């Protein structure tokens, strides 16, 4: 009897006596640490997938005595390109999906990370054969830019605002539309001249576009940091930690792509 009264008193403090509950038990909420752990896991998955196709492409190329780079293992190269193409399609589909609904499913988040890793590894290896050391420089630059943006947000040097959100979101839509148009046009063998091909000298317009997109990729982290902090402070369900981790992972991958392109422009000019 005493035990029953004790249980009723303590249950009643939160929900009301048994049989007379006034509210449901609280769902577990997300913390910033949850986002960090999930982001590390997604980035690790991207890295592992990238190593697979990177090694395939790296092994497929050989430098001749004349300094020319040729493909000696066509099978490995084709396999890497197939995996990269699949990764690109999967990543593009999930990214479009994320525009309409937050990615809170870990399987979807990992599918994106692995798909992008497969694409990233093969392309990175190709760039590395042209300009040895460019991949390490792009990775270091990505880490430094991300760290700088995090510090600027942490110390409130840069803060989100309604106007800042409008500018970043509007520019993001424009960049996505421009990229999709360029991709579709490229499938038909046409070139809009928006991005320089590897090894080609970049025009003034291509430099402006590359720098502008890279800056957007960096400043877009402010929206991610603000969303994560707001969600954690306002008791968002724990599943939304995956949405925060997905956003950071996608941002890091996009920043890396653009820094890799920008560094290649420096090498080609």
C-alpha positions in Angstrom: 0.0 0.0 0.0 2.8 2.4 0.9 4.6 1.5 -2.4 1.4 2.2 -4.4 0.9 5.6 -2.8 4.6 6.4 -3.4 4.3 5.6 -7.1 1.1 7.6 -7.5 2.6 10.6 -5.8 5.7 10.6 -8.0 3.9 9.8 -11.2 1.4 12.5 -10.4 4.1 15.1 -10.1 4.8 14.8 -13.8 1.7 13.3 -15.4 -1.0 13.1 -12.8 -2.1 10.0 -10.8 -2.3 6.8 -12.7 -5.5 6.7 -14.7 -5.8 10.5 -14.5 -2.8 11.6 -16.5 -3.1 15.2 -17.7 -0.3 15.0 -20.3 1.8 12.4 -22.1 5.4 11.6 -21.2 7.9 14.0 -22.7 9.7 12.8 -25.8 13.5 12.8 -25.7 14.9 16.0 -27.2 18.0 16.6 -29.3 21.2 18.1 -28.0 24.1 19.7 -29.8 26.2 16.7 -28.9 23.8 14.5 -30.7 24.3 16.5 -33.9 28.1 16.4 -33.5 28.2 12.6 -33.1 25.9 12.0 -36.1 27.9 14.5 -38.2 31.2 12.7 -37.4 29.5 9.3 -38.4 28.2 10.7 -41.7 31.6 12.4 -42.6 33.3 9.1 -41.8 31.0 7.2 -44.1 31.7 9.7 -46.8 35.4 9.3 -46.3 35.3 5.5 -46.4 33.3 5.5 -49.6 35.6 8.0 -51.2 38.6 5.9 -50.4 37.1 3.0 -52.4 36.7 4.9 -55.7 39.8 7.0 -55.1 42.0 3.9 -55.0 40.3 2.5 -58.1 40.9 5.6 -60.2 44.4 6.2 -58.7 45.4 2.7 -59.7 43.9 3.0 -63.1 46.2 5.9 -64.1 49.9 5.7 -64.9 52.3 8.5 -65.8 54.5 7.7 -68.8 58.2 8.6 -69.2 57.1 11.6 -71.3 55.0 12.9 -68.3 51.7 12.0 -69.9 48.9 10.5 -67.7 47.2 7.5 -69.3 44.6 4.9 -68.2 46.1 1.5 -67.9 43.2 -0.3 -66.1 40.1 0.6 -68.0 38.0 -1.9 -66.0 38.8 -0.3 -62.7 38.3 3.2 -64.1 34.9 2.2 -65.5 33.8 0.6 -62.2 34.7 3.8 -60.3 32.9 6.0 -62.8 29.8 3.7 -62.5 29.8 3.9 -58.8 30.3 7.6 -58.9 27.4 8.1 -61.3 25.2 6.0 -59.0 26.3 8.1 -56.1 25.6 11.3 -57.9 22.0 10.3 -58.8 21.3 9.1 -55.3 22.8 12.2 -53.8 20.9 14.5 -56.1 17.6 12.8 -55.4 18.1 13.0 -51.7 19.1 16.6 -51.9 16.0 17.5 -53.8 13.9 15.6 -51.3 15.6 17.5 -48.4 14.3 20.8 -49.9 10.7 19.7 -49.1 11.2 17.7 -46.0 14.0 17.5 -43.3 16.1 14.4 -43.5 15.5 12.7 -40.1 16.0 9.1 -41.3 19.5 7.9 -40.6 19.4 5.4 -43.6 18.6 8.3 -46.0 21.4 10.4 -44.4 23.9 7.6 -44.8 22.8 6.9 -48.3 23.6 10.5 -49.2 26.9 10.4 -47.5 28.0 7.2 -49.1 26.7 8.2 -52.5 28.6 11.5 -52.4 31.7 9.7 -51.1 31.7 7.4 -54.1 31.5 10.4 -56.5 33.9 12.5 -54.5 36.6 9.8 -54.4 36.8 9.2 -58.1 36.8 12.9 -59.1 39.3 13.7 -56.4 41.7 11.0 -57.7 41.4 12.4 -61.2 42.3 15.9 -60.0 45.2 14.5 -58.0 46.7 12.9 -61.1 46.6 16.3 -62.8 47.8 18.3 -59.8 49.5 16.3 -57.0 48.7 17.6 -53.6 45.5 19.4 -54.6 43.2 17.0 -52.6 45.1 17.5 -49.4 45.0 21.3 -49.9 41.2 21.2 -50.6 40.6 19.1 -47.5 42.7 21.4 -45.3 41.0 24.5 -46.8 37.5 22.9 -46.1 38.4 22.3 -42.4 39.9 25.8 -42.0 36.9 27.5 -43.6 34.4 25.5 -41.6 36.3 26.2 -38.4 36.4 29.9 -39.2 32.7 30.1 -39.8 32.0 28.2 -36.6 34.2 30.6 -34.6 32.5 33.6 -36.3 29.1 32.3 -35.3 30.2 31.2 -31.8 31.5 34.7 -30.9 28.4 36.2 -32.6 30.5 38.1 -35.1 28.2 36.7 -37.7 24.5 36.1 -36.8 21.5 34.9 -38.6 18.7 37.3 -39.3 15.5 37.3 -41.5 17.4 39.3 -44.2 20.5 37.0 -44.0 18.2 34.0 -44.4 16.5 35.4 -47.4 19.8 36.3 -49.1 21.3 32.8 -48.5 18.2 30.9 -49.4 17.6 33.0 -52.5 21.1 32.6 -53.6 21.0 28.9 -52.9 18.0 28.4 -55.1 19.7 30.3 -57.9 22.9 28.3 -57.6 20.9 25.0 -57.6 19.0 26.1 -60.7 22.2 27.2 -62.5 23.9 23.9 -61.7 20.9 21.8 -62.9 20.7 23.8 -66.1 24.4 23.4 -66.7 24.1 19.6 -66.0 21.1 19.1 -68.3 22.7 21.1 -71.1 26.0 19.2 -70.7 24.1 15.9 -71.3 23.3 17.2 -74.8 26.9 18.0 -75.5 26.6 21.8 -75.0 28.7 24.0 -72.8 27.4 27.2 -71.3 30.9 28.2 -70.2 30.0 28.6 -66.6 32.7 26.2 -65.3 36.1 25.6 -66.7 37.0 22.0 -67.5 40.0 20.4 -65.6 43.2 21.7 -67.1 41.5 24.6 -69.0 42.3 28.2 -68.2 39.3 29.8 -66.4 37.7 33.0 -67.8 36.9 36.0 -65.7 33.2 34.9 -65.5 34.2 31.4 -64.4 36.4 32.8 -61.7 33.6 35.0 -60.4 31.1 32.1 -60.4 33.6 29.8 -58.6 34.4 32.4 -55.9 30.8 33.4 -55.5 29.6 29.8 -55.0 32.4 29.0 -52.6 31.6 32.1 -50.5 27.9 31.0 -50.4 28.9 27.5 -49.3 30.9 29.0 -46.4 28.2 31.5 -45.3 25.4 28.9 -45.5 26.9 27.3 -42.4 25.5 30.2 -40.4 22.0 29.0 -41.2 22.9 25.4 -40.1 24.5 26.5 -36.9 21.5 28.7 -36.1 19.0 26.0 -36.9 20.9 23.4 -34.7 21.2 25.8 -31.8 17.5 26.9 -32.0 16.3 23.3 -32.2 18.4 22.2 -29.3 17.3 25.2 -27.1 13.6 24.7 -27.9 13.3 21.0 -27.3 13.1 19.6 -30.8 12.6 15.8 -31.0 15.9 13.9 -31.0 15.3 12.7 -34.5 16.0 16.2 -35.8 19.6 15.8 -34.8 19.9 13.8 -38.0 18.6 16.8 -39.9 21.3 19.0 -38.4 24.0 16.4 -39.1 22.8 16.0 -42.7 22.9 19.7 -43.3 26.4 20.0 -41.9 27.6 17.0 -43.9 26.1 18.3 -47.2 27.6 21.7 -46.5 31.1 20.3 -46.0 30.9 18.2 -49.1 29.6 21.1 -51.2 32.3 23.4 -49.8 35.0 20.8 -50.6 33.8 20.4 -54.2 34.0 24.2 -54.8 37.4 24.6 -53.1 38.7 21.7 -55.2 37.4 23.5 -58.4 38.8 26.9 -57.2 42.3 25.4 -56.5 42.3 23.8 -59.9 41.7 27.2 -61.4 44.8 28.5 -59.7 46.8 25.5 -61.1 45.5 26.0 -64.6 46.2 29.8 -64.9 
